[in-house]
Amino acid sequence: MKFSVALAALVGVAAAAPQQLRQRSPHERSTTRRNRTNQRLGEPYTNAHGVRSQTSSNWAGAVKHAKGITKVVGTIEVPTPRGGSADQSGAAWVGIDGDSCQAALLQTGIDFYGDGSFDAWWEWIPDNVVMFDDFPLSVGDKIYMEVDASDAHFQAHPVDALRD
């Protein structure tokens, strides 16, 4: 049987119990990998399949260049981290901008560490990362993430944990 934590319930929990959210300090934020601006390694190029590509030293994924994008969603399965220490990590997230405008980025996602721990978070750069300290994550969980900036009251949360 699947259960789903609804967006409204999560937002309600966050509003009712703000101690569950924690902002990282500027020092803590500056030392995390995901908070560094996109590091480009080379000029854009077109590969053999006609796809325009670009490489980076600190992130990977798809970029959609278009005007008027106000909502992005994504679903991932929480992986089994391997690597041995909390210093080794990966992340999965969705966000709006950060590519063409590196001074502003609205994103949400999860981090997974080599020691088997996880973090759920959202951020609106240049502000601090906000951690969801009471958002339990387990290997194999399917996580639905959504960023909606369609009005002044944006939403950016890993909003659903879908479990069998």
C-alpha positions in Angstrom: 0.0 0.0 0.0 1.4 3.4 -0.9 1.1 6.4 1.3 1.8 9.9 0.3 2.5 13.0 2.4 0.4 15.7 0.7 2.0 19.0 -0.1 -0.7 20.8 1.9 0.1 18.6 4.9 3.8 19.2 4.6 3.4 23.0 4.3 1.0 22.8 7.3 3.5 20.9 9.3 6.3 23.4 8.4 4.1 26.3 9.3 2.9 24.7 12.6 6.3 23.5 13.7 9.0 25.8 12.3 11.6 24.2 14.6 11.7 21.4 12.1 13.3 23.7 9.6 16.9 24.9 10.1 18.8 27.4 8.2 22.5 26.7 7.6 24.9 29.4 8.7 26.7 31.4 6.0 29.9 29.4 6.9 28.1 26.0 6.7 26.4 27.1 3.5 29.7 28.2 1.9 31.4 24.9 2.5 28.7 22.7 0.9 29.2 21.6 -2.6 25.7 22.2 -3.9 25.8 25.9 -2.9 28.6 26.8 -5.2 27.8 28.4 -8.4 27.8 26.4 -11.6 31.4 25.7 -12.6 31.7 25.5 -16.4 34.7 23.7 -17.8 34.3 24.5 -21.5 32.4 26.2 -24.2 29.1 24.7 -25.4 29.5 22.2 -28.2 27.2 20.0 -30.3 27.8 16.3 -29.9 27.5 13.6 -32.6 23.8 13.3 -32.1 23.2 17.0 -32.6 22.6 17.7 -28.9 24.1 20.9 -27.6 26.2 20.1 -24.5 28.3 21.7 -21.9 30.4 20.3 -19.1 30.7 21.3 -15.4 32.9 20.2 -12.5 30.1 20.4 -9.9 26.8 19.4 -11.4 25.1 17.3 -14.1 21.7 17.3 -15.6 19.4 18.9 -18.2 18.9 22.6 -18.7 15.8 23.9 -20.5 16.3 27.4 -21.9 12.9 29.1 -22.3 11.1 32.1 -21.0 8.2 31.9 -18.6 9.1 28.6 -16.8 7.5 28.8 -13.4 7.3 25.2 -12.3 9.5 22.2 -12.4 9.0 18.7 -10.9 11.1 15.6 -10.6 10.9 12.1 -9.0 13.9 10.1 -7.8 14.5 6.9 -5.9 16.8 7.4 -2.9 20.0 5.6 -3.8 22.2 3.4 -1.6 25.2 5.7 -0.9 28.6 4.1 -0.9 31.8 5.9 -0.2 32.5 5.6 3.4 32.4 9.1 4.9 30.0 12.0 5.2 32.6 14.1 3.2 31.6 12.1 0.1 28.2 13.1 -1.2 25.8 13.4 -4.1 22.6 15.2 -4.6 19.4 15.1 -6.6 17.3 18.2 -7.1 15.1 20.3 -9.3 15.4 24.0 -9.6 14.6 27.1 -11.6 17.6 29.0 -13.0 21.1 28.9 -11.7 22.4 28.4 -15.3 21.6 31.6 -17.1 21.3 33.6 -13.9 23.7 32.4 -11.3 22.7 35.1 -8.8 19.2 33.7 -8.3 18.3 30.0 -8.0 15.2 28.4 -6.5 15.7 24.7 -5.8 14.8 21.7 -3.6 16.3 18.3 -3.3 18.1 15.7 -1.2 21.7 15.0 -0.4 23.0 11.5 0.2 26.4 10.9 1.9 28.9 8.1 1.8 28.1 7.2 5.5 24.5 6.4 4.6 22.9 9.6 5.9 20.5 11.9 4.0 19.4 15.5 4.1 16.2 17.1 2.5 16.4 20.8 1.8 15.3 23.8 -0.2 16.9 27.1 -1.0 16.4 30.4 -2.8 19.9 31.7 -3.5 21.3 34.1 -2.3 19.5 33.1 1.0 20.6 30.3 3.3 19.7 26.7 2.7 16.7 25.5 4.8 16.9 22.0 6.0 14.0 19.7 6.6 15.3 18.0 9.8 12.2 15.8 10.3 11.8 14.5 6.7 12.7 10.8 7.1 14.5 9.3 4.1 15.3 5.7 3.4 17.0 3.8 0.6 14.5 3.0 -2.1 12.0 5.8 -1.2 10.6 7.5 -4.2 10.7 11.3 -3.6 8.6 13.7 -5.6 10.1 17.2 -5.7 8.5 20.4 -6.9 9.5 24.0 -7.3 6.6 26.4 -8.1 7.4 30.1 -8.6 4.2 31.0 -10.3 3.4 33.7 -7.8 5.0 35.6 -5.0 4.4 32.7 -2.6 6.8 30.2 -4.1 6.9 26.5 -3.0 10.1 24.4 -3.1 9.9 21.1 -1.2 10.6 17.5 -1.5 6.9 17.1 -1.1 6.1 13.4 -1.2 7.6 10.2 0.1 5.9 7.4 -1.8 6.4 4.1 -0.1 5.0 0.6 -0.9 
